[in-house]
């Protein structure tokens, strides 16, 4: 089996989780990957702003030329692969994979619907329709489409093509938990990291942090990332003590940073997309040994409801009350125990099981 595409496993570990999971099941996986070098936000921005497309096209063509050479060399050495996994953000890559491997089982990791993501970030009209058309073309080129939730699987034109595989977390995130609450400071350490998109609900969590501190909670807060809701979050928290802001943390340094906190915040927005996802940070926070607090949505409750602390969607008062509650050492210890029981459920080997089963059913392994 090969993985194929222009994915960036350092920035977006989804494909790395799938590869690690497949290998843990004894599958030989060869990676043919030429990272494009654009983040999700940059790709979406280019698709929303057509004048930026030439830069995307030029770099994509260079990567594709290298991928074609890689594919030719691999076929000469190994023959035709039974299965080809097109990595995350592979809306264009799957077209090339289908052309190069017409008789292989092509699997598309469709974690992100381009049209849905653009709409969540404020786009509308023709651009969303075009991106939705790109989604449909991409999934039409695949034999199997991997989604992260059943809600996303049901969005496919043919849901029977879909296989739900939880996002999980790379093993690099499974660092020994280091709770600053045991250092004698007496404060609850809280971390949020993300792109500050509407589904993440940054204004909601900012209001909750402000109100929790006003109610007497002793919080040490780390906020990581940039995005469209960052100015509003900063404005809400401007007068709140104990908040540290980081525009960027290198992917290799982020697991250790998160592991130094008691609580990792998930998502709290009430956008349609926010109600359909279980974000990376929920899995990564659990793997890092944190208590994870996130919104009570059907996919999050179904995936990890016994192991995370759930609060009503877009409810700053409820989130503030939960943070005050977790300031009690006994409540925090109980939440830590629930979180610890979920860590093995999000390992690559476990989350990859549905994909392994589907490929075996198709005699592609």
N, C-alpha and C positions, 0 to 999 in steps of 0.2 A: 504494500500500500504506500501511496505517496501523499504528502500534503503539497499544496500548490497555491501560489499566489504572491501577493505583494503585502502581506500582513506584517505587522510590527508586534511581535510577541512581548517585547519589553514594555511598550506602552499599553497594549491591550492583550492581557494574558489568556484570553479565552482559548485561542488555538493551542497555546502551550499546554493548557489543562487537558484538552482533548488528546493531544499527542501523548502526554504523560499517561493518561488513562488507558489509551490503546496499548501502549507499550507494556503497561502493568498487566494487561491481559495476554501478553505474549505475542502481540502483533508487531511485525517488523514494519517500521515506518521510516521512510526516507523523505526528508524535507527538501522540496524545490521551492525556495522562497527568495524573492528579491524585494525587500521592504521598500515601499513607495516613499515613506518618510513624511507623510502628512498625517496629522492627528484627525480624529473623528470630526472635531469642530472645523478644522480647515477643509476637510472634504465636503462637509455639508455647506460651508460658506461658498465654496467654489460652485457647487451645484445650484445654490440659490442666486449666485451672481455670475451670470454667463460670461462676462468679460474675463473672469479668472480661469475659465476652462482650458485655454491654450496651455497654460503652465501645467495643469493636471494631465492633459493629453500628451504633452511632450515627455514628461517624466514617466508616465504610464507606458508609452511606447518603448522607451529605453529599457524599462524593467521587463517588458514583454519580450523584447529581443533577447535578453539574457535568459529569460525563462524558456524560450523556445530552444536555445542552445543547450540548456540544462536538460530539457526533456529529451532531446535527441540523444545526448550522451547516456542518459539513464536508460533509455529504451535499448540502446545497443548493448549495454552491460547487463541489464536485468530483464529485458522484455517488457511486454505491456503490463501495467499494473491492473490488478483486479478492481481496485477502488482508488478514487482520487478525492481527497478532502480539500475543498477550496476554503481557505482561511477567512476569518472574520473581516468584514467590509469587502467581500469579494464580488460585489455586484457586477463589476466589469470582468474580473479575472475568470469568473465561471464561463463567460462566453468563449474565452481562449481555451479553457480546459475542455469544454465540450468539443471544440474543433480538433484539439490535439488527441483527445481520448474518446472517440465516438463509441467504442465498444466497452469502455470501462464504466463501472458504477460511479457516477459523479455525485458527491455529497457536498452540499452548500451549507456552510455554517451561517445561517441567516439570523444572527443575533439582533441586527438592526434593520428595520424597515425604513428605507430612505424617505419615503413620503411621510410616514408617521413621525419620524424624527424631525423633519423640516417643519411640519405643522405644529409640533410641540414647542418648537423654538420661534414660532411666530410667523412663519411663512403661510401663504394662502394662494388660492387661484391656480393659474396655469403652472407655476413652478411645482406645486404639490402634485398636480395631476401628472406632470412629466416624470417626477420622481416615483410616483406610484406605478407608472408604466414601466420604469426601470426595474422596480421590484418584481413586477409580474414577468418581465423578460428574464430576469436572473433566475427566478425559481422555475421557470419553464425549461431552462437549460439543465436543471439538476434532476437526478433520479430520486434523491433523498434530500429533504430540507430539514436541517437541525434548527430548532427554536429553543428558547430558554423557558418558556411557559406555555401552558395549554391555551391561554388566551391568545398568544401570538400564533400558535399552530392553527387555531381556528380562523385567523386572518388570511391564511394561504388560499389561493384560488382552488387548490385541491388539498384539503387538510389531510387526506390519507397519505400524502407524500411526506407528511411531517413526522418527526421524531423529537420528543421533548427531552432535552438534556440540560440539567441544571448547570448554571455557570460554574459553580465550585470555586476553589481557590488553589493556586499553585502551592506546592509544598514549601516554597521559599517563604510563604506567609506564616507557616507554622512555627514561629519562633517562640521560645519560652516566654510566657506572659510575665510582665514586670509591672506590678500595680503600684503607682505612686501613692495610693491611699495607705500603704503599709510603711511609708517613710516617716510618718509622724506629722505630716503637714495637716492632716485632718480634712483635706479638700478632696472633692471628687474630680478626677481629670477626665475631660471630654474632648473627643476629636471628631471633626468632620472634614472630609476631603471630597472634592468633586469639581464639576464644571459649572456649578451654579446655574443649571438650566431649570426651567419651570417645574419639571417633574420632581426635582429634588426638594423644592419647597424651602429654599434658603431663608426667605423672609419669615416663614412660619417658625423655623427652628431658631432664628435670631431673636424673634419676639419671645419665644419660650425660654431661651437662655437669659435674656434680660429680666423676664418676670420671675424666673427661679431665683436669680441672685437677689432681686428685690424682696422676695419672700424669705430670704435668710439662708439660701443654699450657698455653700462655699464651693465654688467651681473654679477649676483651672481649665481654660478652653483653648484648643488649637484649631484654627480654621485654615484649610489648605486649598488653594485653587483660585481660578479666576473664571469669569463668565458674566452673562447678562444680568443676573440677579445679585452680583457681588456689591455694587454700589448701594442697593437698598439694604442688604444685610449689614454692611458697614455703618450705614446711617442709623439703623435700629440699635446697634451695639456700641455706638460711639461713646456713650457715657458709662458703659458697663466695665468694671475692672476685671482683670485677670484673663483678658482675651489676647491671644497672639495670632497674628496673621502671617501666612506664607503664600506668596503667589505661586510658588512651584517647589516641589520636592522631587528629586530624581527617583524614578521607579525603583531602583535598587535600594534606596534609602527609606522608602515609605513604609515597608513592613516593620522595620525596627522602630520607627517613629510611632506608628499606631500602637504597637505593643507596649509602649510606655504609658498608655492611658487605660483608665478603668472602663470607659464607655465610648463606643463608636456609634455615631449617629448615621442612620440610613437615609430614607427619603420620606417627605411629608407633603408633597404637592398633590393636588386633586385633579391634575390634567388627565385626559383619557389614557395617555401613554403611562403616566405614573401609576394608574390602577392596573396595568397589565404586566409590570416588570418586577423582577427581584434583582436589585442592582448589584454590581460587583462588590461595592463596599460592604454590603451585608455579609456576604461570604468571606470576604477578606478580613473584616473585623472579627468574625468568629474564629477564623483560622489563627489570627494574631493573639487570641486569648482574651479579647474584650467582651464585655456585655454589649450586645447590640440592641439599640432602641430604634424602631422603625414603624412605619404606618401599617395599620391593620387592613390590608387589602387581601382579596382572595388568593392571589398567587403567593404572597409572602406568608400568609397563614398556612397555606397548603404545604409549602416547601419547608418551612422552618418554624412554624408556629409554636412548637414545644421548646424551642431553644433560643428564641429572641423575645424581647419585651415589646409588645405591640400597643400602639396608641391610636386613637381615631385619626382619620385622614384630615390634614390641614387644620388641626386643632391645637393651637399654641398653648392654650390653658392646660389641656391634658398632658402635653409633652412637658410643660413646666412642672406639673404635679409629679410626673414620673421621675424627673431629675431630682426633685426634692426628696422623693421616696428613696431613691437609690443612694442618697447621701447617708442613709442609715446603714452602718456596717453589716448588720444582719441581713437586710434586704439585698445589699450588694453581693454578699456571699452566696445567698440563695440564687440570685440571678446568674452569678458566675458558674454555679454548679449546673444550672440548666444549659448555659451556653457550652460548657465543656462537653456535655453529652451529645452535642450536635457536631463536634469537630470532625469526627470520623465520617459522618454522612456527606461531607463536602469534599472529601479527598478525590483526586482525579480518577483513581481506579473505580470508585463507587459511582461517580456521576456519569462516567463513560459507559456504564453497563447497557443502557437502552440502545446506544449506537452500535456497540459490539453485537448485541442480539440481532439488530436489524441487518447488519452486514453479513452475519452468519446465515440469516434467513435467506439472503440473496446470493449465498455462496460466493461472497466477495472477500472472504478472509481465508 
